[in-house]
Amino acid sequence: MAERSSTAARGTTRTARGLGVAAILIGTAAVLGILMRLFAFRSAIFAFELHFTLMGAAALLDTLLAPALDSRRFDVSEREVRVYRALGALVFMRVLRAIGWTAALRDRSVFDGTRATLAGYERATRHGENAHAWLFVLVLAPIAWAAAHGWWDAVFWMGSMNVLFHVYPVMLQRSQRARLRRLIGRAGSR
């Protein structure tokens, strides 16, 4: 009897998640449709709003689905970090701090500055990386559509913002995670 109720609960949870995902996707499509009518598809404003709308949807989906994110693709080598630094990932981090982005999004329940919350912060970098990587790939579709129509202004706006809003954050998350893993390793060896 307990096994049957456990199976039913999992089914209900799965259904609720499915409905939540559907609601998020429909809502995102509706918002993007409205934005496309307000600001031309080829405009810089639409490109900007496209990325931020998708980032909001990704945050909701991540919370709802809570993916495991334990794949080896989240491992980072020191060589990789050197490449990210050479490409300006740390400059990007300084810019985010200067404009107040990191302070605005900082979640003290994930990382409060103590060693006790380093593992939670490390895990949060995987969630951020995962969302930005998927969004980068997703935005390639409207970029390809714009290119197919010869709308090079839209290709430029969406493409440049795709790099700025998704490639650089992935590099930054991976650089941070390498540092956090070193700190976690040191804390564990004490």
PyMOL commands that set and color helices and strands:
alter all, ss='L'
color gray80, all
select helices_A, chain A and resi 2-38+44-65+72-74+78-86+89-98+101-105+115-148+152-188
alter helices_A, ss='H'
color red, helices_A
deselect
rebuild
show_as cartoon
